[in-house]
Amino acid sequence: MWTTESLWFETAVVSIIYALGNILMGHFEEQTPKIRRVGKFLLTILIVCCISFYFGRIIAMSLLSLFILPLLYVHGYYLPKKKGINGWNGEPKSKYYEFRNWNKDIFSKK
């Protein structure tokens, strides 16, 4: 009855990663447009499924897991050393908002 031989397995893995990411880290994307967030999710599923279909699941899951390296570089080195932003909690908020080119005056009435 249950099989992992279909591309639904890859879809489930990517969806779980994005769900956990949005639950735990979604507050860092508060000013990112929703369409961009949805588009990134769909593009990631498309890429992972295509790689899995043409090159195999091991290659697709390996490439997906390799994305931990840029994450560690950006959050562990680039943001703290180059930009003065804590890579794990986004503090100070003013520098983080400036880095993302967001409006820093988030509490003003429009």
Contacts in CASP RR format, 6 or more apart in sequence:
PFRMAT RR
TARGET T0000
AUTHOR 0000-0000-0000
METHOD contacts of the structure
MODEL  1
MWTTESLWFETAVVSIIYALGNILMGHFEEQTPKIRRVGKFLLTILIVCC
ISFYFGRIIAMSLLSLFILPLLYVHGYYLPKKKGINGWNGEPKSKYYEFR
NWNKDIFSKK
7 49 0 8 1.000
7 52 0 8 1.000
7 53 0 8 1.000
9 57 0 8 1.000
10 45 0 8 1.000
10 48 0 8 1.000
10 49 0 8 1.000
10 52 0 8 1.000
10 57 0 8 1.000
10 60 0 8 1.000
10 61 0 8 1.000
11 45 0 8 1.000
11 49 0 8 1.000
13 48 0 8 1.000
13 61 0 8 1.000
13 64 0 8 1.000
14 41 0 8 1.000
14 44 0 8 1.000
14 45 0 8 1.000
14 48 0 8 1.000
14 64 0 8 1.000
15 45 0 8 1.000
17 64 0 8 1.000
18 41 0 8 1.000
18 44 0 8 1.000
22 29 0 8 1.000
28 90 0 8 1.000
28 96 0 8 1.000
29 37 0 8 1.000
31 97 0 8 1.000
31 100 0 8 1.000
31 102 0 8 1.000
31 103 0 8 1.000
31 106 0 8 1.000
48 60 0 8 1.000
48 63 0 8 1.000
48 64 0 8 1.000
49 60 0 8 1.000
51 59 0 8 1.000
51 60 0 8 1.000
51 63 0 8 1.000
52 59 0 8 1.000
52 60 0 8 1.000
52 61 0 8 1.000
74 87 0 8 1.000
75 87 0 8 1.000
75 88 0 8 1.000
76 87 0 8 1.000
76 88 0 8 1.000
79 85 0 8 1.000
79 86 0 8 1.000
79 87 0 8 1.000
79 90 0 8 1.000
79 99 0 8 1.000
80 86 0 8 1.000
80 87 0 8 1.000
83 95 0 8 1.000
83 99 0 8 1.000
84 95 0 8 1.000
85 91 0 8 1.000
85 92 0 8 1.000
85 95 0 8 1.000
85 96 0 8 1.000
85 99 0 8 1.000
90 96 0 8 1.000
93 104 0 8 1.000
94 104 0 8 1.000
97 103 0 8 1.000
97 104 0 8 1.000
97 106 0 8 1.000
98 104 0 8 1.000
END
